[in-house]
Amino acid sequence: MSLLANLTFVFVAGFVTALATGVGAIPFFFVDDVGDRWNVTLWGIASGIMVSASLFGLILEALGEYVSVSLDGVRATRVPGDVLGLLGVGLLAGVVLVVVAHEVIDDYDLEPRQYEAADFKKLVLILGILTVHSFPEGVAVGVAFADLGLEGGLSILGLSVPLLAVFMTVAISIHNVPEGVAISIPLRAMDVSPWRMVWWAVFSSLPQPIGAVIAFTFVRVAREFLPLGFGFAAGAMIYLVATEFIPEARTLGRRLPNGGTPELVGGFVAGVAAMAPLAVL
């Protein structure tokens, strides 16, 4: 399959994850609000999915031939220092990206209703902020497609697709649903129509297919840096969970009994259980 066809396939996968953000706006076609209990549970599920996908998928994939997990147990051999070094640098770089993204985003208070009235400079700023915010998720999708077209994957549309890529696309899509809900809640308060809420939710994740294509191109051209790419995506996602998802859930759960901890923990466990097969498949 040609490089262009591969890039198109990866872009479509990234675009699917962006569309999933719009799913978070769908409940507002039928109700005026989504309860805090459901919101906290959804953030817990998203957190569990992201952490387990990072550990069972990306990091295990980075260690590849040196560490394997099966129903019989864990088998490991000595991991070369260069592999561990690349993985460590990638993890750190992913964390740094999220830290920088938070610094940029915290300096600006942007509301979706500003988008239509934005002048060119403001539009560039908005797109830049959206890019640094959702780029890590796109990177995770793109890196997971590193072995696209090679033997050993699932056959989809006549193309061999890595199992990790399927799991990661599903994981990021599920993660985007509560993000879409979070975007839609203030829009609902502004009396924005449901269809416009869907549009703005999807718009906020449009950098993801772009990030997926860039990451896929990088790991295909420089395969010796695969551990770096896997580490980058894993570091960014785990740090996002620690600094964004969990705090968001805790804030939403303040009015619930026990601060929403049962809902958060229950959702997290469900998310981990959903992605646990990554460790043995």
Secondary structure, DSSP 8 states (H G I E B T S, - for coil): --HHHHHHHHHHHHHHHHHHHHHTTGGGGT-S---HHHHHHHHHHHHHHHHHIIIIIIIHHHHGGGEEEETTEEEE----HHHHHHHHHHHHHHHHHHHHHHHHHHT----GGGTTT--HHHHHHHHHHHHHHHHHHHHHHHHHTTTTTSTTSEEETTEEE-HHHHHHHHHHHHHHHHHHHHHHHHHHHTT--HHHHHHHHHHHTTHHHHHHHHHHHHHHH-GGGHHHHHHHHHHHHHHHIIIIIHHHHHHHGGGSGGGGHHHHHHHHHHHHHHHGGGGT-
